[in-house]
Amino acid sequence: LNGELPGGFSRYKTREKKKRMRRDVTATPRVFWLVIGTNDLYEACSKESVLVGLLYLVIKLRQMRPDATVVVNSILPREFQSNLDRRAWINQQLECYANLPIDIGRMAGASARAIAAQSSLESPEQLLASNKFQFFDATDIFIDNALGKPMNLVDGLHPSPQGVLEWTTKIKERVQEILIIQQQEFDKKQAEQDRQDDLYDDDA
């Protein structure tokens, strides 16, 4: 896809990605797609610490690439991991942050203060309450809601060919939507700039 640059690094956990952020993020794609958090839950990290780590990564990416859109993929399951409740809670919180014009200081309490302290931001909600931060829910692809069990996993962790096909199809659709919106925003700004230039020329 135009504007897309893959930058995958396997086996990362949020704390490791935080340390490598500036070294890894060297390109300027129009869309970042974060798939991370499963390994954190596998190591029995608390749901709150994983949420804070994910939001920290979003905030840092928004700081480093303010024109890009950051999409956080729902945390994927592991077949032999009893984390579905924690995973569902984190995904719910991420979706809430991405979809509501919220004040994270009031909503998340200690989690928000921890994010602000780690990222040295005065108002991190300004970087979260934006269409530049989105959530993508892949639950229906990898969780059998009727049985409450993971599915489309080839080895209990990695997506099967069918899972990859369904997942990437949905990702491409979302990215295309984002690129269209970005172009519309650019065109709107350009039209406003042209209007201002015309007014300036008239005054001159």
Backbone as numpy.savetxt, mean C-alpha at the origin, in Angstrom:
# Nx Ny Nz CAx CAy CAz Cx Cy Cz
3.34 -2.91 -17.92 2.50 -1.72 -17.92 3.38 -0.47 -17.92
2.97 0.54 -18.68 3.70 1.79 -18.71 3.69 2.44 -17.33
4.88 2.81 -16.85 4.96 3.45 -15.54 5.18 2.47 -14.41
5.25 1.18 -14.73 5.43 0.17 -13.71 6.86 -0.34 -13.72
7.41 -0.56 -12.53 8.74 -1.13 -12.42 8.74 -2.14 -11.28
8.92 -3.43 -11.57 8.93 -4.42 -10.50 10.15 -4.23 -9.61
9.96 -4.39 -8.31 11.07 -4.25 -7.38 10.91 -5.20 -6.22
10.72 -6.48 -6.54 10.42 -7.45 -5.50 11.67 -7.94 -4.79
11.54 -8.15 -3.48 12.61 -8.70 -2.67 11.96 -9.72 -1.73
12.31 -11.00 -1.88 11.63 -12.05 -1.14 12.12 -12.12 0.30
11.26 -12.66 1.14 11.55 -12.98 2.53 11.73 -11.75 3.43
11.39 -10.58 2.93 11.49 -9.38 3.75 10.40 -9.34 4.80
10.75 -8.74 5.92 9.78 -8.35 6.93 9.79 -6.83 7.01
8.76 -6.25 7.62 8.65 -4.79 7.60 9.85 -4.11 8.21
10.39 -4.64 9.29 11.53 -3.98 9.94 12.77 -4.01 9.05
12.92 -5.08 8.24 14.06 -5.16 7.33 13.89 -4.19 6.17
12.66 -4.08 5.68 12.40 -3.16 4.57 12.61 -1.72 5.00
12.28 -1.40 6.25 12.49 -0.05 6.76 13.96 0.33 6.66
14.85 -0.62 6.99 16.29 -0.35 6.98 16.82 -0.16 5.56
16.19 -0.83 4.59 16.68 -0.80 3.21 15.93 0.17 2.30
15.01 0.92 2.86 14.09 1.72 2.05 14.83 2.63 1.07
15.72 3.44 1.57 16.38 4.41 0.68 17.32 3.73 -0.30
17.89 2.60 0.07 18.77 1.90 -0.84 17.99 1.21 -1.95
16.81 0.67 -1.62 16.03 -0.09 -2.60 15.21 0.81 -3.52
14.71 1.93 -2.99 13.83 2.79 -3.78 14.67 3.82 -4.51
15.11 3.46 -5.70 15.95 4.35 -6.50 15.25 4.82 -7.77
14.23 4.10 -8.19 13.50 4.47 -9.41 12.31 5.36 -9.05
11.62 5.82 -10.06 10.47 6.71 -9.86 9.23 6.17 -10.58
8.77 4.99 -10.20 7.54 4.46 -10.83 6.34 5.30 -10.42
5.30 5.21 -11.18 4.07 5.96 -10.87 3.22 5.21 -9.86
3.50 3.90 -9.68 2.74 3.10 -8.72 3.69 2.18 -7.96
3.60 2.20 -6.64 4.29 1.23 -5.79 3.24 0.23 -5.29
3.59 -1.06 -5.35 2.67 -2.09 -4.88 3.37 -2.88 -3.77
2.91 -2.70 -2.54 3.55 -3.33 -1.39 2.87 -4.67 -1.07
3.67 -5.73 -1.06 3.18 -7.04 -0.63 4.12 -7.50 0.48
3.72 -7.29 1.71 4.61 -7.56 2.84 3.76 -7.73 4.09
4.28 -8.46 5.06 3.57 -8.63 6.32 3.37 -10.08 6.71
3.31 -10.98 5.72 3.10 -12.40 6.02 4.21 -12.95 6.92
5.46 -12.62 6.60 6.58 -13.13 7.38 6.60 -12.56 8.79
6.11 -11.32 8.94 6.02 -10.73 10.28 5.08 -11.55 11.16
3.92 -11.91 10.60 2.96 -12.70 11.36 3.49 -14.10 11.63
4.25 -14.65 10.71 4.85 -15.97 10.90 5.79 -15.98 12.09
6.45 -14.85 12.35 7.35 -14.73 13.49 6.61 -14.32 14.76
5.28 -14.36 14.71 4.44 -14.08 15.88 4.52 -12.62 16.33
4.79 -11.70 15.38 4.72 -10.28 15.72 3.27 -9.92 16.03
3.07 -8.95 16.90 1.71 -8.54 17.23 1.06 -7.86 16.03
-0.25 -7.90 15.96 -0.96 -7.28 14.86 -0.72 -5.78 14.85
-0.59 -5.16 16.04 -0.36 -3.71 16.10 1.01 -3.34 15.55
2.04 -4.14 15.87 3.38 -3.83 15.38 3.47 -3.99 13.87
2.77 -4.99 13.32 2.78 -5.18 11.87 2.07 -4.01 11.19
0.95 -3.56 11.74 0.22 -2.43 11.18 1.09 -1.18 11.18
1.75 -0.91 12.29 2.63 0.25 12.38 3.75 0.16 11.35
4.34 -1.03 11.20 5.41 -1.19 10.22 4.94 -0.94 8.80
3.76 -1.43 8.46 3.22 -1.22 7.12 2.93 0.25 6.85
2.30 0.93 7.81 1.98 2.34 7.62 3.25 3.19 7.57
4.25 2.78 8.31 5.54 3.48 8.23 6.10 3.42 6.81
6.05 2.23 6.20 6.56 2.09 4.84 5.76 2.96 3.87
4.45 3.02 4.05 3.62 3.86 3.19 4.03 5.32 3.33
4.18 5.77 4.56 4.53 7.17 4.80 5.89 7.51 4.19
6.86 6.62 4.37 8.19 6.89 3.81 8.16 6.93 2.29
7.41 6.02 1.67 7.29 6.04 0.22 6.61 7.31 -0.26
5.58 7.75 0.47 4.88 8.97 0.11 5.80 10.18 0.26
6.69 10.14 1.22 7.67 11.22 1.38 8.67 11.21 0.23
9.19 10.03 -0.09 10.25 9.90 -1.08 9.73 10.10 -2.50
8.50 9.65 -2.78 7.92 9.75 -4.12 6.50 10.31 -4.02
6.36 11.61 -3.73 5.03 12.19 -3.47 4.07 12.13 -4.65
4.58 11.99 -5.87 3.70 11.95 -7.03 3.21 10.53 -7.32
3.79 9.55 -6.68 3.41 8.16 -6.94 2.25 7.74 -6.05
1.55 6.72 -6.47 0.48 6.11 -5.67 1.03 4.85 -5.02
0.78 4.69 -3.73 1.23 3.52 -2.99 0.01 2.63 -2.73
0.07 1.41 -3.22 -0.99 0.44 -2.99 -0.46 -0.65 -2.05
-1.16 -0.86 -0.94 -0.79 -1.93 -0.02 -1.68 -3.12 -0.28
-1.08 -4.23 -0.66 -1.82 -5.46 -0.87 -2.22 -6.05 0.49
-3.40 -6.63 0.56 -3.78 -7.32 1.79 -2.74 -8.39 2.10
-2.50 -8.60 3.39 -1.52 -9.60 3.80 -2.00 -10.98 3.36
-1.11 -11.70 2.68 -1.48 -13.01 2.16 -1.37 -14.06 3.26
-2.17 -15.12 3.17 -2.16 -16.14 4.21 -1.03 -17.14 4.04
-0.79 -17.92 5.08 0.05 -19.10 5.00 -0.80 -20.26 5.47
-0.72 -21.36 4.75 -1.64 -22.47 5.01 -1.47 -23.04 6.42
-0.23 -23.11 6.89 0.03 -23.73 8.18 0.30 -22.67 9.24
-0.48 -21.64 9.24 -0.28 -20.52 10.15 -1.62 -20.07 10.69
-1.77 -20.10 12.00 -3.04 -19.71 12.60 -3.07 -18.22 12.86
-3.01 -17.45 11.78 -2.95 -15.98 11.92 -4.11 -15.29 11.23
-5.12 -16.06 10.85 -6.17 -15.47 10.01 -6.89 -14.33 10.73
-7.08 -14.44 12.03 -7.75 -13.38 12.77 -6.90 -12.11 12.80
-5.61 -12.26 13.10 -4.71 -11.10 13.11 -4.58 -10.51 11.71
-4.46 -11.38 10.73 -4.36 -10.93 9.34 -5.60 -10.14 8.94
-6.78 -10.65 9.28 -8.02 -9.97 8.93 -8.11 -8.60 9.62
-7.66 -8.52 10.86 -7.70 -7.25 11.59 -6.80 -6.22 10.93
-5.58 -6.62 10.58 -4.64 -5.69 9.94 -5.19 -5.21 8.60
-5.70 -6.13 7.81 -6.26 -5.75 6.51 -7.43 -4.78 6.67
-8.25 -5.02 7.68 -9.38 -4.13 7.93 -8.90 -2.72 8.28
-7.87 -2.63 9.11 -7.33 -1.33 9.50 -6.71 -0.62 8.29
-5.98 -1.36 7.47 -5.37 -0.77 6.28 -6.43 -0.22 5.33
-7.49 -0.98 5.14 -8.57 -0.53 4.27 -9.22 0.73 4.82
-9.36 0.78 6.13 -9.97 1.96 6.76 -9.09 3.19 6.55
-7.79 3.04 6.78 -6.87 4.15 6.57 -6.91 4.65 5.13
-6.96 3.70 4.20 -6.88 4.07 2.78 -8.15 4.72 2.26
-9.29 4.38 2.85 -10.57 4.82 2.28 -11.23 5.98 2.99
-10.77 6.33 4.17 -11.44 7.38 4.92 -10.52 8.58 5.13
-11.07 9.80 5.03 -10.27 11.01 5.33 -10.14 11.17 6.84
-9.30 10.32 7.43 -9.25 10.23 8.88 -8.08 11.02 9.46
-8.19 11.28 10.74 -7.09 11.82 11.53 -6.49 10.65 12.28
-5.32 10.17 11.85 -4.82 8.95 12.46 -4.44 9.17 13.91
-4.22 10.39 14.33 -3.93 10.64 15.73 -5.09 10.26 16.62
-6.32 10.54 16.17 -7.50 10.19 16.96 -7.87 8.73 16.77
-7.67 8.22 15.56 -8.16 6.88 15.26 -7.27 5.77 15.82
-5.97 5.92 15.69 -5.08 4.81 16.00 -4.38 4.94 17.34
-4.48 6.08 17.99 -3.91 6.23 19.32 -2.41 5.99 19.35
-2.00 5.01 20.15 -0.58 4.74 20.34 0.10 4.35 19.04
-0.61 3.62 18.17 -0.02 3.23 16.89 0.36 4.45 16.07
-0.53 5.44 16.03 -0.26 6.65 15.27 0.91 7.42 15.85
0.98 7.50 17.17 2.09 8.22 17.79 3.41 7.52 17.49
3.38 6.18 17.46 4.59 5.44 17.14 5.04 5.71 15.71
4.07 5.76 14.79 4.39 6.04 13.39 5.01 7.43 13.28
4.39 8.41 13.91 4.87 9.77 13.83 6.27 9.89 14.41
6.53 9.19 15.51 7.84 9.26 16.14 8.92 8.64 15.26
8.58 7.50 14.63 9.57 6.81 13.80 9.87 7.57 12.52
8.87 8.22 11.97 9.04 8.86 10.66 9.36 10.34 10.74
9.38 10.88 11.96 9.69 12.30 12.17 8.74 13.21 11.40
7.46 12.86 11.41 6.44 13.65 10.72 5.60 14.40 11.73
5.27 15.65 11.41 4.38 16.41 12.27 2.94 15.99 12.07
2.57 15.67 10.84 1.17 15.31 10.55 1.14 14.16 9.54
1.42 12.92 9.98 1.43 11.78 9.05 0.09 11.53 8.40
-1.01 12.01 9.04 -2.33 11.78 8.43 -2.44 12.44 7.07
-1.67 13.49 6.82 -1.73 14.16 5.52 -1.21 13.25 4.42
-0.32 12.32 4.76 0.23 11.42 3.76 -0.58 10.14 3.64
-1.46 9.89 4.60 -2.29 8.68 4.56 -3.67 8.98 4.02
-4.26 10.09 4.45 -5.61 10.45 4.00 -5.52 11.06 2.61
-5.28 10.23 1.62 -5.04 10.72 0.26 -5.31 9.59 -0.71
-5.74 9.94 -1.93 -5.92 8.90 -2.94 -4.59 8.35 -3.43
-3.50 8.91 -2.93 -2.17 8.39 -3.25 -1.82 7.17 -2.39
-2.67 6.83 -1.45 -2.52 5.62 -0.64 -3.77 4.79 -0.80
-3.60 3.58 -1.35 -4.75 2.72 -1.60 -4.50 1.32 -1.02
-5.60 0.62 -0.80 -5.55 -0.75 -0.30 -6.15 -1.68 -1.34
-5.50 -2.81 -1.54 -6.01 -3.82 -2.48 -6.27 -5.10 -1.71
-7.51 -5.55 -1.73 -7.91 -6.74 -0.97 -7.91 -7.97 -1.87
-6.95 -8.87 -1.63 -6.86 -10.10 -2.40 -7.44 -11.29 -1.64
-8.21 -11.00 -0.61 -8.74 -12.07 0.25 -9.52 -13.12 -0.53
-10.40 -12.67 -1.42 -11.25 -13.61 -2.15 -10.46 -14.54 -3.06
-9.23 -14.14 -3.40 -8.40 -14.97 -4.27 -7.69 -16.06 -3.48
-7.32 -15.75 -2.23 -6.48 -16.67 -1.47 -7.12 -17.22 -0.20
-8.36 -16.84 0.09 -9.08 -17.38 1.24 -10.42 -17.91 0.78
-10.71 -19.17 1.11 -12.03 -19.75 0.85 -12.93 -19.31 2.01
-13.75 -18.30 1.76 -14.57 -17.74 2.84 -15.56 -18.75 3.40
-16.02 -19.67 2.56 -16.97 -20.66 3.03 -16.33 -21.60 4.05
-15.07 -21.98 3.78 -14.37 -22.91 4.66 -13.47 -22.20 5.66
-13.18 -20.91 5.38 -12.29 -20.17 6.26 -10.86 -20.64 6.20
-10.46 -21.16 5.03 -9.10 -21.70 4.87 -8.42 -21.08 3.64
-7.08 -21.02 3.66 -6.35 -20.53 2.48 -6.59 -21.42 1.27
-6.46 -20.83 0.08 -6.57 -21.58 -1.16 -5.66 -20.94 -2.20
-5.51 -21.59 -3.32 -4.67 -21.12 -4.43 -3.23 -20.88 -3.99
-2.74 -21.75 -3.09 -1.36 -21.71 -2.65 -0.69 -23.03 -3.04
0.47 -22.94 -3.69 1.09 -24.15 -4.22 1.83 -24.92 -3.15
2.34 -24.23 -2.13 3.12 -24.89 -1.09 2.73 -24.41 0.30
1.52 -23.92 0.42 1.09 -23.38 1.69 1.50 -21.96 1.92
2.26 -21.37 0.97 2.75 -19.99 1.11 2.68 -19.22 -0.21
3.29 -19.77 -1.26 3.37 -19.05 -2.53 2.14 -19.34 -3.39
1.68 -18.32 -4.13 0.48 -18.50 -4.97 0.67 -19.58 -6.03
-0.38 -20.33 -6.26 -0.38 -21.33 -7.33 -0.51 -20.62 -8.67
-0.31 -21.33 -9.79 -0.50 -20.69 -11.10 -1.88 -20.04 -11.24
-2.92 -20.69 -10.73 -4.25 -20.09 -10.80 -4.33 -18.85 -9.93
-3.72 -18.92 -8.75 -3.70 -17.75 -7.87 -2.96 -16.58 -8.50
-1.83 -16.88 -9.13 -1.04 -15.83 -9.79 -1.86 -15.19 -10.91
-2.55 -16.02 -11.70 -3.34 -15.51 -12.81 -4.43 -14.58 -12.32
-5.19 -15.02 -11.32 -6.28 -14.18 -10.81 -5.74 -12.91 -10.15
-4.67 -13.05 -9.41 -4.09 -11.92 -8.68 -3.54 -10.88 -9.63
-2.70 -11.30 -10.56 -2.07 -10.33 -11.48 -3.11 -9.67 -12.38
-4.16 -10.41 -12.74 -5.21 -9.80 -13.55 -5.86 -8.64 -12.80
-6.16 -8.85 -11.53 -6.77 -7.80 -10.71 -5.79 -6.65 -10.47
-4.52 -6.97 -10.28 -3.51 -5.92 -10.08 -3.42 -5.03 -11.31
-3.37 -5.64 -12.49 -3.27 -4.87 -13.72 -4.48 -3.95 -13.89
-5.66 -4.47 -13.56 -6.87 -3.65 -13.66 -6.78 -2.44 -12.74
-6.33 -2.66 -11.49 -6.23 -1.55 -10.54 -5.18 -0.53 -10.99
-4.03 -1.02 -11.45 -2.97 -0.11 -11.88 -3.43 0.74 -13.06
-4.14 0.14 -13.99 -4.65 0.89 -15.13 -5.60 2.00 -14.65
-6.45 1.68 -13.67 -7.36 2.69 -13.11 -6.56 3.83 -12.49
-5.52 3.49 -11.75 -4.69 4.51 -11.09 -4.01 5.41 -12.11
-3.47 4.80 -13.16 -2.77 5.59 -14.19 -3.73 6.55 -14.90
-4.95 6.10 -15.12 -5.95 6.97 -15.74 -6.25 8.16 -14.84
-6.43 7.90 -13.55 -6.71 8.98 -12.59 -5.52 9.94 -12.51
-4.32 9.40 -12.49 -3.14 10.26 -12.45 -3.07 11.17 -13.68
-3.39 10.62 -14.84 -3.37 11.42 -16.06 -4.44 12.51 -16.01
-5.61 12.18 -15.48 -6.68 13.16 -15.35 -6.26 14.29 -14.41
-5.61 13.93 -13.31 -5.14 14.94 -12.36 -4.08 15.83 -13.01
-3.19 15.23 -13.79 -2.16 16.01 -14.47 -2.80 16.97 -15.48
-3.75 16.46 -16.25 -4.42 17.30 -17.25 -5.15 18.47 -16.59
-5.77 18.20 -15.45 -6.49 19.25 -14.72 -5.53 20.33 -14.23
-4.40 19.90 -13.68 -3.40 20.87 -13.22 -2.83 21.67 -14.39
-2.60 20.98 -15.51 -2.04 21.65 -16.67 -3.02 22.68 -17.23
-4.32 22.32 -17.24 -5.33 23.25 -17.72 -5.41 24.48 -16.82
-5.30 24.27 -15.52 -5.33 25.40 -14.60 -4.10 26.29 -14.78
-2.95 25.66 -15.01 -1.73 26.43 -15.24 -1.85 27.24 -16.53
-2.41 26.64 -17.56 -2.60 27.36 -18.82 -3.55 28.54 -18.63
-4.59 28.32 -17.82 -5.53 29.41 -17.55 -4.84 30.56 -16.81
-4.01 30.23 -15.85 -3.28 31.26 -15.11 -2.31 32.01 -16.03
-1.68 31.27 -16.94 -0.76 31.91 -17.88 -1.50 32.86 -18.82
-2.69 32.44 -19.25 -3.49 33.32 -20.12 -3.89 34.59 -19.41
-4.28 34.47 -18.11 -4.64 35.65 -17.33 -3.47 36.58 -17.16
-2.30 36.00 -16.95 -1.08 36.80 -16.81 -0.76 37.54 -18.10
-0.92 36.85 -19.25 -0.65 37.48 -20.55 -1.64 38.62 -20.80
-2.91 38.43 -20.41 -3.92 39.49 -20.60 -3.58 40.71 -19.77
-3.15 40.46 -18.52 -2.80 41.58 -17.64 -1.58 42.34 -18.14
-0.67 41.58 -18.76 0.54 42.23 -19.28 0.21 43.10 -20.49
